[in-house]
Amino acid sequence: MSRLNFSGGPGVLPQSVLQETQRAIALVPEAGLPLLGISHRSDWFAAVLAEAEANVRALLGLADDYHVLFLQGGATLQFSMIPMLLLRGRTQAAEYLHTGYWSGKAIPEAAREGKVKVLWSGADTGFKRLPGDDELPFAADAAYLHYVSNETVEGLQFHRILGRDDVPRVCDMSSDFLSAPCASDKFSLIYAHAQKNLGPAGVTIVVLRKSLLESVPENLHASLDYRNHVAAHSIYNTPPVFAIYVVLLVTRWLLRDIGGLARMAEINRTKAERLYGEIDASEGFYVGHADVADRSHMNVVFNLRTPQLEADFLRRALAAGFHGLPGHRSLGGVRASIYNALSIDAVDTLCEFMDEFRRTVQR
């Protein structure tokens, strides 16, 4: 069997996108050059950016009062750029949720710029669940609310929108962006790096409500000021042409081949149900990390009964062609990332392997 990519990132890409990218690396007919040698100042790349933005807008149903930016620095740079814009020089506190590994990375960066209030933390319970609405005392005067929609490491996902409509919502959607329909008009800023559902590493999409730029703090570094990237149409400095081109191809695939985000959500739900079904039917042989209500449709995290069994499982899985199943270094265990481009058949193949491994051990 060919290798199946269940890695937490870079994630699997659609086969049609890989084939088109391979052709473009050799030659982009419209430009007369190989993809990796085309200038970011060319008319061809201007058209790539324009179509990629239009596709993101179409998939999200995005209104005209939002900017769409293609930036560098990963989601990690957004941990700093966001509080520089929304918190620097203000007396109000920003509200953050500490729901896992990546949300924990964002909090200290925000605290460099102003007051931060951690409304809820799952650290004491090992990040096995997400908070209920009754555990979140949102303030009407908060500078903004920040949360991570899907915690990649722990396999936790919010299946609802949080916060107050009168406080700016900021959401890190890096690992579930464009995996399902999104009420984009409920958010003031959405950001997502590419290497989960969108393409290779190197580009981060930022969806930014235009009104946020009406009161920008003074003396921001030029490359950390969203206004400069807006004015330059995401070419303030040399952009990652290759990564953005692949994002364009993925958005085409979502629109033309999949048929939009509602259909993508159905496929992702089916994959998650089948994999969690295998875990739940194992009578404790496989144990899911996240509470059932908060399980992620993107990252299925689980353990086996003993570390020795886990090591044997991972060794045999790799030999059988399953790539990327070891859990994150901070948590261990097993993690199967089932991003958009991973097929239902691939998930079924993993389920068959899990069932056979369990039966072999229990004989």
C-alpha positions in Angstrom: 0.0 0.0 0.0 1.2 3.5 -0.7 2.0 5.7 2.3 -1.1 7.5 3.8 -0.5 10.8 5.5 -2.2 11.2 8.9 0.3 13.8 10.0 -0.7 16.8 12.1 1.1 19.0 9.5 2.1 19.4 6.8 -1.2 17.7 6.0 -2.2 15.7 3.0 -3.1 17.5 -0.2 -5.6 16.5 -2.9 -4.1 14.3 -5.6 -5.3 16.7 -8.3 -3.6 19.6 -6.6 -0.3 17.7 -6.3 -0.5 16.8 -10.0 -1.2 20.4 -11.1 1.6 21.6 -8.8 4.0 19.1 -10.3 3.2 20.4 -13.8 3.5 24.0 -12.7 7.0 23.4 -11.2 8.1 22.3 -14.6 6.3 25.0 -16.5 3.4 27.5 -16.0 2.2 27.9 -19.6 0.6 31.3 -19.0 3.9 32.7 -17.7 6.3 30.7 -19.8 8.4 29.9 -16.8 8.7 27.2 -14.1 6.6 28.1 -11.0 9.6 28.5 -8.7 11.1 31.1 -11.0 8.1 33.4 -11.5 8.4 36.9 -10.1 5.9 38.0 -7.4 5.6 41.3 -9.3 4.4 39.5 -12.5 0.9 39.9 -13.9 0.5 36.1 -13.6 1.0 36.2 -9.8 -1.3 39.2 -9.4 -4.0 37.1 -11.0 -3.2 34.2 -8.7 -3.6 36.4 -5.6 -6.8 37.9 -6.9 -8.4 34.5 -7.6 -7.2 33.0 -4.3 -8.8 35.9 -2.5 -12.0 35.6 -4.5 -12.2 31.9 -3.8 -11.7 32.4 0.0 -14.4 35.0 -0.1 -16.8 32.7 -2.0 -16.2 29.8 0.3 -16.8 31.9 3.4 -19.6 34.0 2.0 -17.4 36.9 3.1 -18.8 40.5 3.0 -17.0 43.4 1.4 -16.2 44.9 4.9 -13.3 42.4 5.3 -9.8 42.3 4.0 -8.2 39.0 3.0 -4.4 38.9 3.4 -1.8 36.3 2.6 1.0 36.8 5.1 4.2 35.1 6.3 5.4 34.2 9.8 2.8 31.5 10.4 0.1 31.7 13.0 2.8 32.3 15.5 3.5 35.8 14.2 -0.2 36.5 14.5 0.1 35.8 18.3 2.0 39.1 18.4 0.5 41.1 15.6 -3.0 40.8 16.9 -2.4 42.3 20.4 -0.1 44.9 18.9 -3.2 46.1 16.9 -6.0 45.5 19.4 -4.3 45.7 22.9 -1.3 48.0 22.8 -2.0 51.3 24.7 -5.5 50.2 26.0 -6.7 49.9 29.5 -9.1 47.0 28.9 -8.0 43.5 29.2 -8.1 41.0 26.3 -9.8 37.7 27.1 -8.1 34.5 26.2 -9.1 30.8 26.5 -6.4 28.3 27.4 -7.7 25.2 25.9 -4.5 23.4 24.8 -1.0 23.6 23.5 -1.4 26.3 20.9 -3.7 28.6 22.8 -1.2 28.5 25.5 1.5 29.8 23.1 -0.6 32.8 22.2 -1.2 34.1 25.8 2.3 35.2 26.8 2.7 37.1 23.5 -0.5 39.1 24.2 0.7 39.8 27.7 3.6 41.7 26.3 1.2 44.3 24.9 -1.3 44.8 27.7 -3.6 43.2 30.2 -4.7 39.6 29.5 -7.4 37.8 31.4 -7.5 34.0 31.0 -11.2 33.3 31.3 -10.7 29.5 31.5 -7.9 27.0 31.4 -8.0 23.2 30.9 -4.5 22.7 32.2 -5.6 21.1 35.5 -7.7 18.5 33.7 -5.0 17.7 31.1 -6.9 19.5 28.3 -9.4 16.8 27.9 -12.4 19.0 27.5 -13.6 22.5 26.5 -15.5 24.9 28.7 -19.3 25.2 28.7 -21.0 28.6 28.3 -21.7 28.8 32.0 -18.0 28.7 32.7 -17.2 31.7 30.6 -17.9 35.1 32.2 -17.4 37.3 29.1 -17.0 41.0 29.9 -18.7 43.6 27.9 -15.7 45.9 28.0 -13.0 43.4 26.9 -10.6 44.6 24.3 -11.3 41.4 22.4 -11.8 37.6 22.8 -9.2 35.2 21.5 -9.7 31.5 21.2 -8.5 28.5 19.1 -11.3 26.8 17.3 -9.5 23.4 17.0 -6.7 22.4 19.3 -4.5 20.2 17.0 -2.4 18.6 19.8 -5.2 17.5 22.1 -8.0 16.8 19.5 -10.5 19.3 20.9 -12.8 21.4 18.8 -15.4 24.0 19.5 -18.6 23.2 17.7 -20.2 26.6 18.5 -19.2 30.3 18.3 -18.1 31.9 21.6 -18.3 35.3 23.0 -20.4 38.5 22.8 -21.4 40.2 19.6 -20.3 43.6 21.0 -16.7 42.4 21.7 -14.4 41.7 18.8 -13.9 37.9 18.3 -10.5 36.8 17.2 -10.1 33.1 16.3 -7.1 30.9 15.4 -8.6 28.5 12.9 -5.3 27.1 11.7 -6.3 23.5 11.8 -10.0 23.6 10.8 -10.2 26.7 8.4 -12.3 25.9 5.3 -13.2 22.4 6.7 -16.9 23.4 7.3 -19.1 26.5 6.8 -18.2 29.4 8.9 -20.3 32.4 10.1 -17.5 34.7 9.2 -19.5 37.8 9.9 -19.4 36.9 13.6 -15.6 37.3 13.7 -13.5 40.4 13.6 -10.3 38.6 12.7 -9.7 35.0 11.6 -6.2 33.6 11.0 -5.0 30.2 9.7 -1.6 29.0 8.6 -1.7 26.8 5.5 -0.1 23.5 6.4 -3.2 21.7 7.6 -6.0 22.1 5.1 -4.9 24.8 2.7 -1.4 24.0 1.3 2.3 23.8 2.3 3.9 25.9 5.0 4.9 29.4 4.2 1.7 31.4 4.0 -1.0 32.4 6.6 -4.4 33.7 5.7 -5.8 36.5 7.7 -9.4 37.6 7.4 -9.7 41.0 8.9 -12.7 43.3 9.5 -11.9 46.7 7.9 -13.1 48.7 10.9 -10.3 47.2 13.1 -7.9 49.4 11.2 -9.6 52.7 12.0 -7.6 53.1 15.2 -4.1 51.6 14.8 -1.5 52.3 17.5 1.4 54.6 16.5 4.9 53.4 15.8 4.2 49.8 14.8 7.0 48.2 12.9 6.2 48.5 9.2 6.0 44.7 8.5 3.8 44.2 11.6 1.2 46.8 10.5 -1.7 45.2 8.7 -2.4 48.4 6.8 0.9 48.1 4.9 -0.1 44.6 3.8 -3.6 45.7 2.8 -2.1 48.6 0.8 0.3 46.3 -1.0 -2.2 43.6 -1.7 -0.2 41.0 0.3 3.0 41.9 -1.6 4.5 44.3 1.0 7.6 42.1 0.9 8.4 39.1 -1.3 5.6 36.6 -0.7 5.8 32.8 -0.9 4.6 32.5 -4.5 4.7 28.7 -4.4 2.7 28.3 -1.2 0.0 30.8 -2.3 -0.3 29.1 -5.7 -1.0 25.8 -4.0 -3.6 27.5 -1.8 -5.2 28.7 -4.9 -5.4 25.2 -6.3 -6.9 23.9 -3.0 -9.6 26.5 -3.0 -10.4 25.6 -6.6 -10.7 22.0 -5.5 -13.0 22.9 -2.6 -15.3 24.9 -5.0 -15.2 22.8 -8.1 -14.5 19.2 -7.0 -16.0 19.1 -3.5 -18.8 21.5 -4.1 -18.3 23.9 -1.2 -17.8 23.8 2.5 -21.2 22.2 3.4 -20.2 19.2 1.4 -16.7 19.3 2.8 -18.2 19.3 6.3 -20.3 16.2 5.5 -17.2 14.3 4.3 -15.2 15.3 7.4 -18.0 14.3 9.7 -18.2 10.9 8.1 -14.4 10.4 8.5 -14.5 11.4 12.2 -17.6 9.2 13.0 -15.9 6.2 11.5 -12.6 6.6 13.3 -14.2 7.5 16.7 -16.6 4.6 16.1 -13.6 2.2 15.9 -12.2 3.6 19.1 -15.5 3.4 21.0 -16.2 -0.1 19.8 -12.8 -1.4 21.0 -14.1 -1.9 24.7 -11.3 0.2 26.1 -8.5 -1.1 24.0 -8.3 2.3 22.4 -9.1 5.3 24.6 -9.9 8.7 23.2 -8.3 11.7 24.8 -11.0 14.3 24.4 -14.5 14.3 26.0 -17.0 13.0 23.4 -18.9 16.3 23.1 -15.6 18.2 22.3 -14.0 15.7 19.9 -12.3 17.3 16.9 -13.3 16.4 13.4 -9.7 17.2 12.3 -7.4 15.5 14.9 -8.4 12.2 16.5 -6.2 11.7 19.6 -6.1 8.4 21.5 -4.1 6.1 23.6 -3.7 2.3 24.0 -3.7 0.5 27.3 0.0 0.6 27.9 3.0 2.5 26.5 4.4 -0.8 25.2 1.2 -1.4 23.2 1.3 2.1 21.8 4.9 1.7 20.7 4.1 -1.6 19.0 1.0 -0.1 17.4 3.0 2.8 16.0 5.8 0.6 14.7 3.4 -1.7 12.9 1.4 1.2 11.6 4.4 2.8 10.0 5.5 -0.5 8.5 2.0 -0.9 7.0 2.2 2.5 5.4 0.5 4.9 7.8 2.6 8.1 8.2 2.4 10.7 11.0 0.5 8.8 13.6 2.7 9.5 16.7 1.1 12.0 19.0 2.6 15.5 19.5 5.8 15.5 21.5 4.0 17.4 24.4 1.3 14.7 24.8 2.4 11.5 23.2 0.0 8.7 22.4 -1.5 8.5 18.9 -2.9 11.2 16.7 -4.7 10.7 13.4 -5.2 13.9 11.6 -8.0 13.6 9.1 -7.8 16.9 7.3 -9.9 17.9 4.2 -7.9 16.1 1.6 -7.7 12.8 3.4 -10.2 10.4 1.9 -12.9 8.4 3.6 -11.2 5.3 2.1 -7.9 6.2 3.9 -9.8 6.4 7.2 -11.5 3.1 6.5 -8.1 1.6 5.8 -6.8 2.8 9.2 -9.9 1.5 11.0 -9.3 -1.9 9.4 -5.7 -1.8 10.6 -6.8 -0.8 14.1 -9.3 -3.6 14.3 -6.8 -6.2 13.1 -4.1 -5.0 15.5 -6.6 -5.2 18.4 -7.7 -8.7 17.4 -4.1 -9.9 17.0 -3.1 -8.6 20.4 -6.2 -10.1 22.1 -5.9 -13.5 20.6 
